[in-house]
Structure formats: structure tokens, C-alpha cells
Amino acid sequence: MPLEVVVELQIRAISCPGVFLPDKQDVYLGVYLLNQYLETACFPSVFPIMIQQRMTFEKLFENAVDPGAVADILESFLTRFELIQLVSPVWEELAYYEENTRDFLFPEPKLTPSHPGMCREVLMKTAASFPGIAPKIEFSTRTAIRECVFLHRNRFLEERYKSRRPLSTSYGPKVPLNNMQMKPKESNLNRLPQSMQSRAPSPYSARRSSQDQPAQVNPGNNFRISRESKPPFVVRHPQ
């Protein structure tokens, strides 16, 4: 099961008492941690530089089996802070700090510090042109090593879905065209649904509604039909 390292870095300030930078362009701090590089906002080049910015770094170790193994791997990772000034034509590095990631995240022998999130301070190394003592970075870190349970489960379900997915992307059963029969259009009113017959009288019956009298029912269950529609009959006398 893979393990993930999540680091929350809170950069508070960069102090350097008694130092004044000759160039007045803005400065920023670049952070390289867990193979990710993030930058702070730009600030005026006046110490102390009050940054007060939070960063989050994440790294997945798929082959690690326990937190101790992750800590050993972190020894081969580099953590670097760079204080950069936007001097023309591109930029100029004023100072930097480097340390392997394990010692940076866990300065104590154990993986869990006694006071997680407490403020820490490290001194930077200055460039040759830096006018004064080394700047100091004030920051705090919170580190978590956790199992990626949901990530592992999602990958398993995804592979299972791919193995069961049919090759065809069409939906529903396929029926050969020669087995399909097209019904002719029905114009007869008697073939309409029962609900439609009561709502759609034929033009013929509508035309004769003004001429014919409504049917009446007598006790003998015989219908009284209008004269127009009464069939002729002949009374035959015996010969």
C-alpha cells in the first residue's frame, strides 16, 4: 500500500538586522521541497521581510512499506530555500539554504517532533556580493506520513472495470435489420387507443351531429334511430 508525505510549510519572515540592500527591486523566496518548487509573493527589499505565507507539498511513495522506509528515502531528497531579487536583466540570488529533506523535516532523532508546528529558524548562506551577515528564515512545518487507502482502492476498481468493459460502445441489444417489421401508418380511427377515440371524433360524425337526433334507450333495450339512418322495410301481405 503506497504512502504519501504531506508537508505544510508556514514561512513567517526573513530577518537580517543592520543590512540594507543596495538594489531596491523586490525580492521573493523560492522553496524546493519534495521535488516541487513554489515561490512566495514579491516583497520590498527591506529587512525584516514579513512573508506570512503557507505552502503545501505532497509526494507519493508507492514502494514504501512503512514510515521508517520513507524517512530513509527522504535522505536522498534535497530541500532548498532561495532568496531572489528581481535585478535586471533576470534575477540575482542573494542567499540560499540547503539540507537533505529528512533532516529538514525531522531535526530530532524521532519522526514525530515534541512540539509539531513550532517556529524554527535556519541561517542562509550568502552570495559573494551580499552586504552583511547571513539572513535568517523563520518558519514552521507540519509533516504527515499516511497511507493512500482510497487511491489504492480506486485503482483496483478502475482495473476491474476495464477488464469487464465490453469492446462495443453501443448500448442495448442489437437486432438485425431483416428481422424488423415496419408497421404501416394507421389512419382508421378505430385503431387508435381508447383514450384517443373519445377525444378525436371523425369529421363524418361531426358533420351529421346537427342532423341526427341523439340515441335514446327504451325499456326494451332497443335503440331509437333517426329516420335518415332507418333501414327501409316492406310489409308483405299473405296472398
C-alpha positions as CSV (number, residue, x, y, z in Angstrom):
1,M,0.0,0.0,0.0
2,P,1.6,3.3,-1.0
3,L,2.5,6.0,1.5
4,E,2.1,9.8,1.0
5,V,4.1,12.5,2.6
6,V,2.3,15.8,3.1
7,V,4.2,18.9,4.4
8,E,2.6,22.2,5.4
9,L,5.3,24.9,5.4
10,Q,4.4,28.2,7.1
11,I,7.0,30.9,6.2
12,R,6.8,33.7,8.7
13,A,9.7,36.2,8.0
14,I,13.3,36.7,6.8
15,S,15.3,38.8,9.2
16,C,18.7,40.3,8.7
17,P,19.4,43.1,11.3
18,G,21.5,46.0,10.1
19,V,21.6,45.0,6.4
20,F,20.4,47.3,3.6
21,L,20.4,46.0,0.1
22,P,21.9,48.3,-2.5
23,D,19.3,47.5,-5.1
24,K,15.7,48.5,-4.5
25,Q,14.0,45.8,-6.6
26,D,11.5,43.5,-5.0
27,V,12.6,40.1,-3.5
28,Y,10.9,36.7,-3.1
29,L,11.7,33.4,-1.5
30,G,11.7,30.2,-3.7
31,V,11.3,26.8,-1.9
32,Y,12.3,23.5,-3.4
33,L,10.8,20.6,-1.4
34,L,9.8,17.0,-2.3
35,N,10.7,17.7,-5.9
36,Q,8.3,20.6,-6.1
37,Y,9.2,24.3,-6.5
38,L,7.0,27.1,-5.1
39,E,7.5,30.8,-4.8
40,T,6.2,33.4,-2.4
41,A,4.8,36.7,-3.4
42,C,7.2,39.6,-4.0
43,F,8.1,42.0,-1.2
44,P,10.0,45.2,-0.8
45,S,13.7,44.7,-0.3
46,V,13.8,45.9,3.3
47,F,14.6,43.6,6.2
48,P,12.8,42.2,8.1
49,I,10.7,40.7,5.2
50,M,7.3,39.7,6.7
51,I,6.1,36.9,4.4
52,Q,3.4,35.1,6.4
53,Q,2.6,32.6,3.6
54,R,1.6,28.9,3.7
55,M,2.7,26.3,1.2
56,T,1.7,22.6,0.9
57,F,4.0,19.9,-0.6
58,E,2.9,16.3,-1.4
59,K,4.9,13.3,-2.5
60,L,3.7,9.7,-3.1
61,F,6.0,6.8,-2.4
62,E,4.4,3.7,-4.0
63,N,7.1,1.2,-3.0
64,A,7.5,2.3,0.7
65,V,6.2,-0.2,3.2
66,D,6.4,1.8,6.5
67,P,7.2,5.4,7.6
68,G,10.7,4.4,8.5
69,A,11.4,3.4,5.0
70,V,10.0,6.8,3.8
71,A,12.3,8.6,6.2
72,D,15.3,6.8,4.8
73,I,14.3,7.7,1.2
74,L,13.9,11.4,2.2
75,E,17.7,11.5,2.9
76,S,18.3,11.4,-0.8
77,F,15.9,14.4,-1.4
78,L,17.1,18.0,-1.3
79,T,15.4,20.9,0.4
80,R,16.5,24.3,-0.8
81,F,15.5,27.9,0.0
82,E,16.5,30.8,-2.3
83,L,16.2,34.5,-1.6
84,I,15.9,36.1,-5.0
85,Q,16.0,39.7,-6.0
86,L,14.5,40.9,-9.3
87,V,17.6,42.6,-10.6
88,S,17.8,43.3,-14.3
89,P,18.2,41.6,-16.7
90,V,16.7,38.5,-15.0
91,W,17.3,38.0,-11.2
92,E,20.0,37.6,-8.6
93,E,20.4,35.1,-5.8
94,L,21.2,36.8,-2.6
95,A,21.3,33.9,-0.2
96,Y,20.3,30.2,0.0
97,Y,19.8,27.3,2.4
98,E,20.2,23.6,1.6
99,E,19.6,20.4,3.6
100,N,18.5,16.9,3.0
101,T,14.8,16.6,3.4
102,R,14.8,14.1,6.3
103,D,17.0,16.3,8.5
104,F,14.9,19.4,7.5
105,L,11.6,17.8,8.3
106,F,12.7,15.8,11.3
107,P,15.6,17.6,13.0
108,E,15.1,15.4,16.1
109,P,16.0,11.7,16.1
110,K,12.4,10.6,16.1
111,L,10.0,11.1,13.3
112,T,7.4,12.9,15.4
113,P,8.7,16.2,16.9
114,S,7.9,17.0,20.5
115,H,6.1,20.3,19.5
116,P,4.8,20.0,15.9
117,G,4.3,23.3,14.2
118,M,6.6,25.3,16.5
119,C,8.6,28.1,15.0
120,R,12.0,27.2,13.7
121,E,15.0,29.3,12.4
122,V,17.7,28.5,10.0
123,L,20.6,30.6,8.7
124,M,21.1,31.1,5.0
125,K,24.4,31.1,3.1
126,T,25.0,34.5,1.4
127,A,26.3,35.2,-2.1
128,A,29.6,36.9,-2.5
129,S,28.0,40.3,-3.2
130,F,25.7,40.2,-0.2
131,P,26.4,43.2,2.0
132,G,26.3,41.9,5.6
133,I,25.5,39.0,7.8
134,A,23.5,36.0,6.7
135,P,19.7,36.3,6.6
136,K,17.6,34.1,8.9
137,I,14.4,32.3,7.9
138,E,11.6,31.9,10.5
139,F,9.2,29.2,9.6
140,S,7.2,26.2,11.0
141,T,6.4,22.8,9.4
142,R,3.8,20.1,9.9
143,T,4.6,16.7,8.3
144,A,2.2,13.7,7.9
145,I,3.0,10.3,6.5
146,R,-0.2,8.5,5.7
147,E,-1.5,5.5,3.8
148,C,-3.3,6.1,0.5
149,V,-6.2,3.7,1.1
150,F,-8.7,5.4,-1.2
151,L,-6.1,5.8,-4.0
152,H,-5.3,2.1,-3.9
153,R,-9.0,1.1,-3.9
154,N,-9.8,3.4,-6.8
155,R,-7.1,1.9,-8.9
156,F,-8.3,-1.6,-8.1
157,L,-11.9,-0.7,-9.2
158,E,-10.6,1.0,-12.3
159,E,-8.7,-2.0,-13.4
160,R,-11.6,-4.3,-12.6
161,Y,-13.9,-2.1,-14.7
162,K,-11.6,-2.0,-17.6
163,S,-11.4,-5.9,-17.6
164,R,-15.2,-6.2,-17.7
165,R,-16.0,-3.4,-20.1
166,P,-17.3,-4.8,-23.4
167,L,-15.5,-4.0,-26.6
168,S,-18.5,-2.3,-28.2
169,T,-19.6,1.1,-27.1
170,S,-23.2,0.8,-28.3
171,Y,-26.0,0.4,-25.8
172,G,-28.9,-2.0,-25.9
173,P,-29.3,-5.3,-27.8
174,K,-28.5,-5.4,-31.4
175,V,-31.4,-6.6,-33.7
176,P,-30.8,-7.5,-37.4
177,L,-32.5,-5.1,-39.8
178,N,-34.1,-8.0,-41.7
179,N,-36.0,-9.1,-38.6
180,M,-37.5,-5.7,-38.1
181,Q,-41.0,-5.1,-39.5
182,M,-42.3,-1.6,-40.1
183,K,-46.0,-1.1,-39.3
184,P,-48.0,0.8,-41.9
185,K,-49.5,4.1,-40.8
186,E,-53.0,3.6,-39.5
187,S,-55.5,6.2,-40.5
188,N,-58.5,4.3,-39.2
189,L,-59.9,5.9,-36.1
190,N,-61.0,2.5,-34.7
191,R,-57.3,1.5,-34.4
192,L,-56.4,4.5,-32.2
193,P,-56.0,3.9,-28.4
194,Q,-59.2,4.0,-26.4
195,S,-58.3,7.3,-24.8
196,M,-57.8,9.0,-28.2
197,Q,-61.1,7.8,-29.6
198,S,-63.1,9.8,-27.2
199,R,-61.1,12.9,-27.9
200,A,-61.0,12.8,-31.7
201,P,-64.4,12.3,-33.3
202,S,-64.4,11.7,-37.0
203,P,-65.3,14.5,-39.4
204,Y,-68.2,12.4,-40.7
205,S,-69.9,12.1,-37.3
206,A,-69.3,15.8,-36.6
207,R,-71.0,16.8,-39.8
208,R,-74.1,14.7,-39.1
209,S,-74.4,15.7,-35.4
210,S,-76.6,18.6,-36.4
211,Q,-79.0,16.4,-38.4
212,D,-79.3,13.3,-36.3
213,Q,-81.1,13.1,-33.0
214,P,-79.3,11.6,-30.1
215,A,-80.0,7.9,-29.4
216,Q,-82.4,7.1,-26.7
217,V,-82.8,3.9,-24.8
218,N,-86.2,2.5,-24.1
219,P,-87.1,-0.2,-21.5
220,G,-86.9,-2.9,-24.2
221,N,-83.2,-2.1,-24.7
222,N,-84.0,-1.1,-28.3
223,F,-82.4,1.9,-29.8
224,R,-84.5,4.6,-31.5
225,I,-82.7,5.5,-34.7
226,S,-83.2,8.6,-36.7
227,R,-85.3,8.5,-39.8
228,E,-82.4,9.2,-42.1
229,S,-80.5,6.2,-40.9
230,K,-83.5,3.9,-40.5
231,P,-83.4,1.0,-43.0
232,P,-86.4,0.6,-45.3
233,F,-88.7,-2.4,-44.9
234,V,-91.6,-3.9,-46.7
235,V,-94.7,-5.3,-45.2
236,R,-95.7,-8.4,-47.0
237,H,-99.4,-9.5,-47.1
238,P,-100.3,-13.1,-47.4
239,Q,-101.6,-13.9,-50.8
